[in-house]
Amino acid sequence: MRDHQAEQAELRGDCERCFGLCCVALPFAASADFAVDKAAGTPCRNLREDHRCGIHARLRQSGFTGCTVYDCFGAGQQVSQVTFGGRDWRTGPKADARRMFEVFPVVRQLHELLWYLTEALALPAARPVRAELDEALQKTRALAAGTPEDLAGLDVAAHRQEVNVLLLRTSELARAGTKGRKKDRRGADLMGARLRGADLRGASLRGAYLIAADLTGADLRGADLIGADLRDADLTGADLTGAFFLTQPQLNAARGSAGTRLPGSVARPGHWTAQV
């Protein structure tokens, strides 16, 4: 059995090995998440010459909450150190910089798929589709390791759809073993929903809108949370043991407490309350 937590550890952003790509390549608009507008390919005003954030320790207080809920899944160091061989966009040819900013979001999507596939392969219930999952993992790795030209021409949406079919089948197999009624709330509009103490064991919450939902004390054991929008959702005291396809950015966008029970693949966000 592969050590999926060790493999997923490699799919976390390592700013020490990146040239601040998320702070340059991606655009954002002035909103509750960002204090100012920024165009794609333009360095954030808070990015220092050493590619570090000048306000990293106070992003939330400075109006850049959006930055605290973002993770590149290791795409930053992959593009910086592998795809472009350690060439800095600041000092290299402008054409290289433009291409670097173009392929970074592509690799980020591929690395997110690698996160899901790695987790899927570790699920005991996925045995019937394990060979297909492993094949998809190898293919996705190969695509992520492609040349800048290959990545720029990749139809990443088509590949995501191909992988999603497998992830959906994996979800069905994993949730089939959960006792009780397994709710299908895929893509459901649950914004602000009152779900305090709700029994959501084995539920499919794929792509569900749970923005500002009250999930205090909810039972989410064995739930599929891929793509669920948990912005400002209250997970205080909730049980997410065994929940799968949950990412760190999703948790960082939510609220929770010391009493929130989490899968081992994610860490408790630092801004969550200490209360149980």
TAGI-V940162 format. One record per residue. SS is DSSP state (h for helix, s for strand, l for the rest). D_LAST is the distance of its C-alpha to the last C-alpha in whole Angstrom. Layout:
<<SS D_LAST> <SS D_LAST>>
//
This chain:
<<l 34> <l 34> <l 31> <h 29> <h 26> <h 29> <h 31> <h 28> <h 27> <l 31> <l 30> <l 28> <l 29> <l 31> <h 32> <h 34> <h 36> <l 37> <l 39> <l 36> <h 37> <h 34> <h 35> <l 39> <l 39> <l 37> <l 37> <s 35> <l 36> <l 34> <l 32> <l 28> <l 27> <l 30> <l 32> <l 36> <l 38> <s 39> <l 41> <l 41> <l 43> <l 42> <l 40> <l 37> <l 38> <l 35> <s 37> <l 38> <l 41> <l 40> <l 38> <l 34> <s 32> <l 33> <l 30> <h 28> <h 25> <h 25> <l 26> <l 23> <l 24> <l 28> <l 28> <l 27> <h 24> <h 26> <h 27> <h 23> <l 23> <l 26> <l 27> <l 30> <l 30> <l 32> <h 35> <h 35> <h 36> <h 38> <h 40> <h 41> <h 42> <h 43> <h 44> <l 46> <l 47> <l 45> <l 47> <l 45> <l 46> <l 46> <l 50> <l 51> <l 53> <h 52> <h 52> <h 50> <h 47> <h 48> <h 47> <h 44> <h 42> <h 44> <h 43> <h 39> <h 38> <h 39> <h 38> <h 35> <h 35> <h 37> <h 34> <h 31> <h 33> <h 33> <h 30> <h 30> <h 33> <h 31> <h 28> <h 30> <h 33> <h 30> <l 29> <h 31> <h 32> <h 34> <h 37> <h 39> <h 39> <h 38> <h 41> <h 41> <h 38> <h 39> <h 42> <h 40> <h 38> <h 41> <h 43> <h 40> <h 40> <h 44> <h 44> <h 41> <l 43> <l 46> <l 48> <h 48> <h 51> <h 49> <h 46> <h 47> <l 49> <l 46> <l 45> <h 42> <h 41> <h 43> <h 42> <h 38> <h 40> <h 41> <h 38> <h 36> <h 38> <h 37> <h 33> <h 34> <h 36> <h 33> <h 30> <h 32> <h 33> <h 29> <h 28> <h 31> <l 29> <l 26> <l 27> <l 27> <l 28> <l 27> <l 27> <s 29> <l 28> <l 30> <l 30> <l 29> <s 28> <l 25> <l 24> <l 22> <l 22> <s 20> <l 18> <l 15> <l 15> <l 18> <s 20> <l 21> <l 21> <l 24> <l 24> <s 27> <l 25> <l 28> <l 28> <l 26> <s 26> <l 22> <l 22> <l 20> <l 19> <s 16> <l 14> <l 11> <l 11> <l 14> <s 16> <l 17> <l 18> <l 22> <l 22> <s 24> <l 23> <l 26> <l 27> <l 24> <s 24> <l 20> <l 21> <l 18> <l 17> <s 13> <l 11> <l 8> <l 7> <l 10> <s 12> <l 15> <l 16> <l 20> <l 20> <s 23> <l 25> <l 21> <l 22> <h 20> <h 22> <h 20> <h 17> <h 18> <h 19> <l 16> <s 13> <l 9> <l 6> <l 5> <l 4> <l 8> <s 10> <l 13> <l 17> <l 19> <l 21> <l 18> <l 16> <l 13> <l 14> <l 15> <l 14> <l 11> <l 8> <l 7> <l 4> <l 0>>
//
